[in-house]
């Protein structure tokens, strides 16, 4: 296997290689993220970087039994909760639903694939994606699911804050996947408050029994746009541990989505030419 995991990138293929490399047993992976504030230390496209990075790692992780191809990521999402901050760009519900639906339909037209997994890096996209996969399955009769690795491990034991946005977990993932984009030097020196935010996070963000509109500039919920543990405690080692757990979960999702089997020979892998 090549060291450069981008060899599974759909966009790097030439047109003649699409039908040579992809078939009806292939799985198309569509990473979706957002463009929104992520505290003073993480870039606006954090969710997109994580979604694409995890998807490429997943494609390599299951290469022996699934023929995954990673589509170019969608860098925009539903982010009204962060619209107060400079740089945040959010789509409307109808715009977002139309964009994802159109793209999935185009991939079905342009390739022989009959299985699609949407890898979602932003929690705000979840509700719409849940409805879309039901609708898409009903209309097109293909195997499809939306996978939400950003939702894994949100609950935190003890007195620590639940991990929601730009905290320890998300910062650790970025330190593992794209360390050059993390600015730990821009974090404030004081530790964020814990006691008064914990219950607000659980009530407004994590409670599945009720849906509330919330915003990440609410001081009872966030500190400097961060909702979660102190990102100064993040590390690339923790990030790699989170990635390992996510990949195991993702492999199980794929086994349910598409029957596993021996991966067919990949020309780009044999010739070490990632663009086909």
Wavefront OBJ file of the C-alpha trace (Angstrom):
o trace
v 0.000 0.000 0.000
v 1.226 3.465 -0.794
v 2.245 5.715 2.073
v 0.207 8.523 0.510
v -3.383 7.640 1.416
v -4.701 10.057 -1.240
v -4.408 7.165 -3.743
v -8.081 6.466 -2.927
v -9.142 9.979 -3.989
v -11.883 9.968 -6.631
v -10.824 13.401 -7.858
v -7.316 12.169 -8.678
v -8.617 9.615 -11.182
v -8.549 10.315 -14.917
v -11.856 9.860 -16.732
v -10.948 6.502 -18.362
v -9.894 5.102 -14.975
v -13.315 5.688 -13.379
v -14.950 2.665 -15.001
v -11.732 0.658 -14.660
v -11.366 1.233 -10.904
v -15.013 1.550 -9.775
v -17.733 -1.053 -10.150
v -21.081 -1.945 -8.610
v -19.349 -3.293 -5.482
v -17.404 -0.071 -4.925
v -18.395 2.392 -2.210
v -18.337 6.125 -2.776
v -17.489 8.154 0.344
v -18.640 11.764 0.483
v -17.012 13.769 3.317
v -19.102 16.749 4.424
v -18.013 19.474 6.806
v -18.564 23.161 7.452
v -16.912 26.568 7.360
v -17.342 28.045 10.824
v -15.528 29.392 13.845
v -13.599 26.828 15.881
v -12.299 28.931 18.724
v -9.141 31.043 18.492
v -6.875 28.068 17.673
v -8.500 25.941 14.962
v -9.194 26.867 11.317
v -12.641 27.565 9.899
v -12.566 24.364 7.847
v -11.770 22.090 10.797
v -14.858 19.902 10.311
v -14.055 19.462 6.622
v -10.401 18.620 7.282
v -11.400 16.022 9.872
v -14.143 14.505 7.692
v -11.816 14.113 4.700
v -8.874 12.925 6.798
v -10.932 10.267 8.570
v -12.461 9.138 5.275
v -9.066 8.691 3.604
v -7.784 6.805 6.651
v -10.900 4.630 6.587
v -10.428 3.830 2.891
v -6.892 2.623 3.621
v -7.990 0.788 6.791
v -10.525 -1.410 4.951
v -8.719 -1.642 1.597
v -8.404 -5.427 1.929
v -12.182 -5.941 1.861
v -13.873 -2.769 0.565
v -13.182 -0.776 -2.592
v -13.727 2.738 -1.224
v -13.247 5.947 -3.179
v -13.233 9.330 -1.483
v -15.049 12.149 -3.261
v -13.930 15.783 -2.882
v -15.266 17.085 0.440
v -18.197 19.476 0.742
v -16.793 22.446 2.718
v -20.120 24.123 3.558
v -22.798 23.049 5.982
v -25.515 24.206 8.354
v -23.876 26.478 10.922
v -26.371 29.103 12.174
v -25.156 28.473 15.751
v -21.791 29.961 14.757
v -23.027 32.742 12.454
v -22.130 35.383 15.064
v -18.427 34.859 14.373
v -16.375 36.391 11.548
v -15.711 33.929 8.738
v -18.606 31.543 9.351
v -20.508 30.677 6.162
v -23.756 28.758 6.556
v -26.212 27.396 4.012
v -29.973 27.290 4.418
v -31.831 24.017 4.919
v -33.232 23.836 1.386
v -29.904 24.860 -0.164
v -28.001 22.220 1.753
v -30.494 19.438 1.105
v -30.563 20.322 -2.588
v -26.763 20.402 -2.821
v -26.227 16.987 -1.221
v -29.077 15.387 -3.173
v -27.837 16.764 -6.496
v -24.273 15.627 -5.856
v -25.292 12.100 -4.854
v -27.490 11.788 -7.936
v -24.619 12.977 -10.119
v -22.223 10.416 -8.646
v -24.753 7.670 -9.359
v -25.040 8.901 -12.945
v -21.296 9.299 -13.483
v -20.116 6.017 -11.888
v -21.262 2.403 -11.543
v -21.355 2.546 -7.718
v -24.497 1.467 -5.881
v -23.384 2.196 -2.322
v -22.710 5.597 -0.779
v -21.576 6.633 2.682
v -21.745 10.276 3.752
v -19.027 10.949 6.351
v -20.261 13.896 8.381
v -17.765 16.065 10.251
v -20.242 18.651 11.586
v -22.972 17.944 14.116
v -25.231 20.647 12.694
v -25.608 18.687 9.447
v -26.929 15.569 11.144
v -30.674 16.233 11.189
v -30.921 17.023 7.480
v -28.653 14.126 6.490
v -30.783 11.671 8.468
v -33.823 12.675 6.431
v -31.918 12.700 3.152
v -30.598 9.136 3.395
v -34.126 7.826 3.988
v -35.413 9.758 0.989
v -32.470 8.813 -1.227
v -32.835 5.124 -0.449
v -36.567 5.276 -1.152
v -36.172 7.064 -4.507
v -33.002 5.469 -5.891
v -32.929 2.054 -4.215
v -29.211 2.212 -3.399
v -27.347 1.345 -0.216
v -26.722 4.623 1.583
v -26.009 5.848 5.096
v -24.776 8.928 6.920
v -22.005 8.244 9.409
v -21.294 10.774 12.178
v -17.835 10.138 13.700
v -17.941 13.598 15.311
v -20.707 12.303 17.598
v -18.581 9.474 19.003
v -17.279 9.964 22.522
v -19.102 13.215 23.227
v -20.190 12.177 26.679
v -17.414 12.611 29.243
v -17.351 11.006 32.666
v -16.808 12.837 35.926
v -16.658 16.597 36.128
v -15.192 17.144 32.651
v -17.210 19.005 30.054
v -18.827 16.971 27.281
v -16.897 17.287 24.023
v -18.981 19.207 21.469
v -16.953 21.806 19.583
v -13.253 22.765 19.369
v -12.415 21.179 22.714
v -9.897 18.488 23.657
v -11.106 15.831 21.214
v -11.484 17.980 18.112
v -8.180 19.728 18.768
v -6.459 16.371 19.268
v -7.870 15.104 15.973
v -6.502 18.153 14.190
v -3.107 17.707 15.864
v -3.053 14.166 14.465
v -4.462 14.906 11.005
v -3.314 18.444 10.187
v -0.975 19.794 12.912
v 0.299 22.679 10.773
v -3.147 24.304 10.932
v -3.452 24.275 14.732
v -2.493 27.469 16.597
v -2.129 26.440 20.228
v -0.231 29.677 20.855
v -3.454 31.653 20.305
v -5.355 29.990 23.131
v -5.949 32.078 26.272
v -3.797 31.279 29.275
v -6.699 30.879 31.723
v -8.587 27.598 32.025
v -12.222 27.677 30.855
v -14.998 27.467 33.482
v -16.555 24.056 33.989
v -19.314 23.900 36.574
v -21.884 26.295 35.112
v -21.411 25.149 31.493
v -21.762 21.398 31.986
v -25.508 21.326 32.621
v -26.207 23.901 29.904
v -24.360 21.784 27.324
v -26.305 18.695 28.319
v -29.638 20.517 28.307
v -29.284 22.575 25.118
v -26.996 20.469 22.932
v -27.002 16.820 23.996
v -30.552 16.243 25.262
v -32.217 14.058 22.589
v -35.653 14.603 24.096
v -35.886 18.246 23.013
v -34.277 20.392 20.324
v -33.231 23.927 21.249
v -31.658 26.652 19.126
v -28.325 27.571 20.706
v -25.326 29.681 19.831
v -21.634 29.225 20.557
v -21.245 32.812 21.791
v -23.494 32.060 24.790
v -21.167 32.369 27.835
v -23.245 29.820 29.773
v -22.435 27.300 27.036
v -19.052 28.196 25.546
v -15.774 29.974 26.230
v -14.119 31.726 23.276
v -16.341 29.666 20.978
v -15.180 26.363 22.528
v -17.754 23.902 23.866
v -15.894 21.124 25.632
v -12.761 20.435 27.623
v -9.738 22.719 27.722
v -8.091 22.362 24.282
v -4.699 23.092 25.872
v -4.849 19.484 27.120
v -5.112 18.099 23.592
v -2.346 15.993 22.051
v -1.633 14.172 18.782
v -1.389 10.919 20.749
v -4.957 11.341 21.981
v -5.954 12.198 18.421
v -4.449 8.990 17.054
v -6.250 7.000 19.742
v -9.551 8.607 18.777
v -8.863 7.886 15.110
v -8.184 4.210 15.835
v -11.520 3.881 17.631
v -13.331 5.738 14.862
v -11.826 3.493 12.167
v -13.004 0.360 13.945
v -16.517 1.777 14.154
v -16.391 2.909 10.535
v -15.322 -0.538 9.364
v -18.370 -2.050 11.082
v -20.623 0.544 9.410
v -19.168 -0.328 6.015
v -19.597 -4.065 6.604
v -23.282 -3.375 7.197
v -23.582 -1.018 4.210
v -21.798 -3.220 1.671
v -20.959 -6.898 1.901
v -17.217 -7.268 2.495
v -15.125 -9.283 0.093
v -11.608 -9.484 -1.343
v -10.619 -6.130 -2.789
v -10.015 -6.251 -6.529
v -6.574 -5.220 -7.838
v -6.253 -1.456 -8.064
v -4.208 -0.227 -11.012
v -3.231 2.998 -9.268
v -1.889 0.973 -6.322
v 0.027 -1.460 -8.525
v 1.705 1.292 -10.524
v 2.098 3.713 -7.594
v 0.353 6.355 -9.666
v -2.340 7.822 -7.434
v -4.028 9.800 -10.219
v -4.681 6.777 -12.453
l 1 2 3 4 5 6 7 8 9 10 11 12 13 14 15 16 17 18 19 20 21 22 23 24 25 26 27 28 29 30 31 32 33 34 35 36 37 38 39 40 41 42 43 44 45 46 47 48 49 50 51 52 53 54 55 56 57 58 59 60 61 62 63 64 65 66 67 68 69 70 71 72 73 74 75 76 77 78 79 80 81 82 83 84 85 86 87 88 89 90 91 92 93 94 95 96 97 98 99 100 101 102 103 104 105 106 107 108 109 110 111 112 113 114 115 116 117 118 119 120 121 122 123 124 125 126 127 128 129 130 131 132 133 134 135 136 137 138 139 140 141 142 143 144 145 146 147 148 149 150 151 152 153 154 155 156 157 158 159 160 161 162 163 164 165 166 167 168 169 170 171 172 173 174 175 176 177 178 179 180 181 182 183 184 185 186 187 188 189 190 191 192 193 194 195 196 197 198 199 200 201 202 203 204 205 206 207 208 209 210 211 212 213 214 215 216 217 218 219 220 221 222 223 224 225 226 227 228 229 230 231 232 233 234 235 236 237 238 239 240 241 242 243 244 245 246 247 248 249 250 251 252 253 254 255 256 257 258 259 260 261 262 263 264 265 266 267 268 269 270 271 272 273 274 275 276
